[in-house]
Amino acid sequence: MEAAYQEMRIFSGNAHPELAKAICDYLETGYGACEVFEFSNENVFVRVQENVRNRDVYIVQPFVSPVNTSIMELLIMIDALKRASAGRVTAVVPYYAYGRSDKKDQPRVPITARLLANMIETAGADRVLTVDLHAGQIQGFFNIPLDELTALFMISRYFREKNLDDLVVVATDVGASKRARNVAQSLNAPLAIIEKRRGANDDKTQVVNVIGEVEGKRALLVDEEINTGGTILNAAEALKTRDVTDVFVACTHPVFSGDAVEKFQAAGFGEVVVTDTVPLPPEKRWPQLTVLSIAPLIGEAISRIHTGRSIGELFQMDKEEDGSDPKVANAMVGAKRG
């Protein structure tokens, strides 16, 4: 396998090196040597420590805390690799921060998700690979190819194997209904939607209504990101007033800001299932948290980009009896990591 990927190298900054190394393990290729650190004046320095001339290079760097440092590391790494004559540079951004700033919904505010796209292009990236963007229109902010993967298939398979009776899939808001509907269809379960209202420029939301039949059922709340957890917690409270018997939670990006972990532990969820698109240190884990590895999915996508094969085919293989390559099937399921 190593010979097949001798012209491909995978690097990462300091945001999530464990994920980058897990992707390398999936691809059975080496981890790129690169020095990335901050001087005392907070200026980021990057030095590529191996030859990348004419190579197909991938930088794994989710935009996680400290978010702005993670962004600058990626931009400077792209610039360093382009100046080192890399053949093609793909920015692998499993978690794309500022995704909620995707439109002008108030006077005199920025569209920061678009600004980030411009910065990544200007730095010299040839392609972007990401997972479960907050909004689909972010794809259109880029003038270079962008591939958006989804963790919904591995999350759906995980819950399908649990064989939960009387399950209803619940979207945390109207905007998340398409994502939740896909999960509901995969689980052959009905769909309900939380109608919420967001107030000022903060993370507080208010549940207005629950649309759908949820009484006497087990609820699976589906969202692409958990930040402070307010949306999920408010939705869970609303569902409990409608006599659901148990509440499960699934999301792709477990940011868990502030005291979100303590609140989730106290909420008594049946299980919270997330992926490792962002790093989760021990203090952000608890017994009811299950982490599915996104590394096989990203690794398979990188393999297909490198060899010119279709990424869309990955999501046409979501069948138990598809007869596909077992390695690809495993990439779609995800490995449990805690």
N, C-alpha and C positions, 0 to 999 in steps of 0.2 A: 504493500500500500504506500510506503514512504516514497518509492520511486515515482508513483503517479502524481504526487504533489510536490515534487522537488522544485517546481517553479512558483509555488505559492507559499507565502509567509503570513503568519498571524501575529499581530502585536496587540498590546493594550497599554493604556495609561494606568493610573492608580485607582480608577473608579471601581473596577470589578475584575481584578486579575484572575480570581478563582474561576469565573465563568469562562474567560479566554482560555485558560489551561484545560478546562473540561471540554471545550470545543476542540482543542488540539488533540485531546485524548480520543475523541470520537473520530476525528479525521486521521488519527495515527500520524501526525506530523509534529514537527518541533515548534516550540514557543519562541517567537522572535525576540532577539536580544535588543533591548532599547532602554536607555537611561532617561527617566522622567522625574524631575524634582523641582522644588521651589527654592529660590534664593531667599535670604533673610528679608529682602524687600518685596517678597511675594511674586516676583517675576518667575514665570515657568521656563525651565530649560529642558530641551530634548536633544538627545544624541542617539542616532541609530547606530548600533554596534555591529552591524553585519552588512554584507553586500546585498542590495536590493535592486540593482540595475536590471531593468526590463522584467522584473518579477510582478506577479499578481499579488498585491498586498491588501490585507484586511485588518482594520483597527477596531477592536472591540472596546467600546467606551459608552456605557449608559450615562445619562446626565443625572447623576445622583449626588448626594451631599458630600462635600460642598459643591453645589450645582454649577456655579459659575466657574470654579476652578476646573471641574470636569470638562466643561465646554471648551475652555481655553487650552487644556491639554490636548483635546482632540484636534482643534484647529492648528496648533503648533506642530503636532505630530504629522498631520497631513502635509503641511508646508515642508517639514524636514524630509519626509519621504519623497515628495515630488522633486525637491532639490537634489535628492540622492538618486534621481533618475529611475524611480519605480515605474514599471510599465503601466499599471492601473492601480488606483487606490480606492478601496471601498470602505466607507465609514459604516461600521456595524453599531447601530445605536439601539440596543434592546428597549431602553426606556427613553422616550423623547420628551424632555421637560418643556415647560412653557406651552404644552399642547392646548391648554384651556384658553390661551390668548390667541385664538384662531380667527377672530373677527372683531370688528368695531361695534360693540354692543352698547357703548356709551360715547358721549362726545369726548374728543381729544384724548383717546387712549391708543396705544400701539397695537400692532398685530405681531407680537413677539415671535410666534411660531414661524411666521414668514421671514422675519429678520434672521432667525437662526438658520433657516434654509439658505438664505443669501450668503451668510457667513461661511457655511460649510462649502458651498460652491466656490466662493471667492478664494478660500484656502487651497482649493485644487482637487477636491474629491471628484472622482469620476462616477461614483455610484453610491447609493445609500441602501442599507438593509436595516429594517426596524421591525418591531413587534407591537401590534395592537395600539395604533395611534388613537388619541382621544377623539379625533374627528377625521373623517375621510378626506375632507378638502385639503388637509395638510399635504397630502400627496401632490396636489396641484401647485403647491408653493415651490416645488423644485423644478428646475429645467434640466436636470440630469435624471437618469433612470432611478426609480425608487421601488424597492420590493418590500411590501408589508406582509409579514407573517402574522399568524394568529395562534394563540394558545388555546382557543376554544375547543379544538378537537381533542386535545389531550385532557382538558378539564372535563369535557363531556364523557369521554371514555372512562375516566376515573369514576365518575358518579354512576355511569351505566353499570360498571362492575359491582357497585355497592347494592344494586337492586333495591332501591328505596321505594316503598309502597306509597301511594297517594301523594306523589311529588308534584308540586307546581313550581315552575321557574318564574322568578319575579325580576323584572327590569327595575333598576333603581330610579330611573326617570324615563321620560318619553324618548330622549335622545339615545338612551341605551337599549331601546326596545328591539332594534334589529339584531344586535348582538345576542340579547337574551332569547329572541325568537329562534335563532339558529341553534342555541343550546336546547331549547324546548323541543324543537323538531328532532334533534339527535336523540333526546331521551324519551321521545314519544310522550311528552308531558304537556299540560296546558300552560298558557302564559298569562301572567298578571303584570300590571304596570303600576309603579308608585308615581303619583302625581305630586311633584314637590315645587317649592318656590325658594329661590336663593335671594337673600337680602342684599346687603351692601357688598363692598369688595372684601369679603372675608370668606371663611370656610363654613359658615353656618347656613343650614338649610332648614326648611319647614315642610313637613309632609302635609299635603292638602287632602289627598284622597288615595284609596287603593282601588284600582280598576281591575275587576276580575274576581272569579270565585276562588277563595283561599280557605274558607272555613273548614276546619277538620283535616287540613292537609299539612304535609311537610313542605316548607318553603325553601327554595334555593335562590338566594340573592346573587345576581351576576352583575359585575361591573368590570371596567378595564383597569381601574386604579383605586387604591384605598390610600388616602392621604391622612387626614386627621381621624377619619372614620365616622364623621358626623352623619353623612348621608346614609351609610349602612346602618348605623345604630338607630337613627330616627325611623328608617324603614322597618327595621326589626320590631321596634316598639309599636308601630302602626299595625304590623302584621299580627302581633300578639293580641292586640285589641280585637282582631278579627278571628281569634280562636284558632290560629295555626298551632299544630302540635309540636313542631320543632323548626328551627331555622338553621340552615347551612349557608355558607358564604363562599363565593368563588371569585377570584380576580387574577389578572395577569401581573400587575405591578403593585407589590406591597410596600409602599413608601413608609407607612406607619410613623407619621410625624407626631411630635409632642408626646402626649400621654395616650396615644391611640392603643398601644398594646395593653396597658392597664385596663382601659375601657372595654376592650374586646375580651379580655380574660374574665371580667366581671359580668359580661353580657350573657354568658352561658350558651354560646352557640354550639350546635351539635359538632360542627367541624368547620374550619376555615382553610380553604385550599387555594394556594397561590403558586406562582412560579418564581424562579430566581433571576428574573431580569434585573433586579436590584439586589445588592448584597444584604443578607439578613444575619447580623451578629447574634450571638447567643442570647443577649438581653432582649432581643425582639422575637424570641421563639417561646412557645408554650405548648403543653401537651396536645391541645386541640388544633394546632397548626400543622398542616401538611404542605411541604414544599416539593413541587414537581420541577425537575431540571429541564430548562429550555435549551440546554447545550446540544442535545442530539438534533433538535429541529433546526437550530441556527447552523449547526455543522453540516447538515444535509443540504440546506439552502446554499451555503458557501460552496460546497462540492458541486452543486448544479450550476451556480454562476460561473465557477472556474472552468467547468467542462462544457458550458453552453447548452445545458439541458433545461427543461422547463421546471420552474418552481411551482407553477399552478398545478402540475400533476400531483404534487404532494397532497393537495387538499381534495383530490379526486380519489384518493386511496383510503378514505376514512370508512372502510368496511371490514368487518371481521373476517370475511371470506374472500378478500380481494386477491389473495395469491401473490401479493407483492413481495419484494425483497424483505426478509425479516428485519434487516437493519433499518430500512426505511420505515417499516411498520413500527418499530421501536421508537424511532424518532418522533412519530406522530403521537405515541402514547405518553412519552416522558417518563423519566425515572424518579421514583420517590427519593427525596433527599432530606428527610427529617419531618 
